[in-house]
Amino acid sequence: MLVAEMVAALLIGIGVLLTLTRLVNVHVRSRVDEYEGARLTLSRFLALALEFQLASDVLATAVAPSWTQIGKLGAIAVIRTALNYFLAKEIKQEQETSANRSFRSRTISAR
């Protein structure tokens, strides 16, 4: 349980550091179009960290289940699953947008 929580915290920390690095590069290069990529980096790490947090909660409830803990786990699972769903949806939309931008850019430069 503790290990899963530590992994989740570590993933969030790594995601924040990588995102800050990408944001500095975006700012230095004045490439506003790369901002979404930096944002998606953090989204991916947050989604993965949410999975580890949920795993930790499931393990904690499996060890010493009570109806109160089971109810809390259910609420937490619903909230985290919803967050993960919307993060994944946003990541997918941005990937499609980036692919379309890249395709248009190649098409224009090929002319």
C-alpha positions in Angstrom: 0.0 0.0 0.0 2.7 2.4 1.0 4.8 1.5 -2.0 1.9 2.2 -4.4 1.4 5.6 -2.8 5.1 6.4 -3.0 5.2 5.4 -6.6 2.2 7.6 -7.3 3.9 10.6 -5.5 7.2 9.9 -7.4 5.3 9.8 -10.8 3.7 13.1 -10.0 7.0 14.6 -9.1 8.7 13.3 -12.2 5.8 14.6 -14.3 6.0 18.0 -12.8 9.8 18.2 -13.4 9.5 17.0 -17.0 6.6 19.4 -17.7 8.5 22.4 -16.2 11.5 21.5 -18.4 9.3 21.4 -21.5 7.6 24.6 -20.5 10.9 26.4 -20.1 11.9 25.1 -23.6 8.6 26.3 -25.0 9.1 29.7 -23.5 12.8 30.0 -24.6 12.0 28.9 -28.1 8.8 31.0 -28.2 7.0 27.9 -29.6 3.5 28.4 -28.3 2.3 25.4 -30.4 4.4 23.1 -28.2 2.5 24.2 -25.0 -0.1 21.4 -25.4 2.6 18.8 -25.6 4.0 20.0 -22.3 0.6 19.9 -20.8 0.0 16.4 -22.0 3.2 15.2 -20.4 1.8 16.2 -17.0 -1.6 14.7 -17.9 0.0 11.3 -18.7 1.9 11.2 -15.4 -1.2 12.3 -13.5 -3.3 9.5 -15.1 -0.7 6.9 -14.2 -0.3 8.2 -10.7 -4.1 8.0 -10.3 -3.9 4.3 -11.2 -1.4 3.7 -8.5 -3.4 5.6 -5.9 -6.5 3.5 -6.7 -4.4 0.3 -6.4 -3.2 1.5 -3.0 -6.8 2.2 -1.9 -8.0 -1.2 -3.1 -5.1 -2.9 -1.2 -5.9 -1.0 2.0 -9.5 -2.0 1.8 -8.7 -5.7 1.0 -6.5 -5.9 4.1 -9.1 -4.6 6.6 -12.5 -4.2 5.0 -15.3 -2.5 6.8 -18.5 -1.2 5.2 -17.3 2.4 5.8 -14.0 1.7 4.0 -15.8 -0.1 1.2 -18.1 2.8 0.7 -15.1 5.2 0.7 -13.3 3.0 -1.8 -16.3 3.0 -4.0 -16.5 6.8 -4.0 -12.8 7.2 -4.5 -12.8 4.6 -7.4 -15.7 6.5 -9.1 -14.0 9.8 -8.8 -10.5 8.6 -9.9 -12.0 6.6 -12.7 -13.8 9.6 -14.0 -10.7 11.8 -13.7 -8.7 9.2 -15.5 -11.4 8.8 -18.2 -11.4 12.6 -18.9 -7.6 12.8 -18.8 -7.4 10.0 -21.4 -10.0 11.6 -23.5 -8.2 14.9 -23.5 -4.8 13.2 -24.3 -6.4 11.4 -27.2 -8.0 14.6 -28.6 -4.7 16.4 -28.3 -2.8 13.6 -30.1 -5.3 13.7 -32.9 -5.0 17.5 -33.1 -1.2 17.3 -33.1 -1.3 14.6 -35.9 -3.6 16.8 -38.0 -1.3 19.9 -37.4 1.7 17.8 -38.4 0.0 16.5 -41.5 -1.0 20.0 -42.6 2.5 21.3 -42.0 4.0 18.5 -44.1 1.4 19.1 -46.8 2.1 22.8 -47.0 5.9 22.4 -47.0 5.6 19.8 -49.8 3.9 22.3 -52.1 
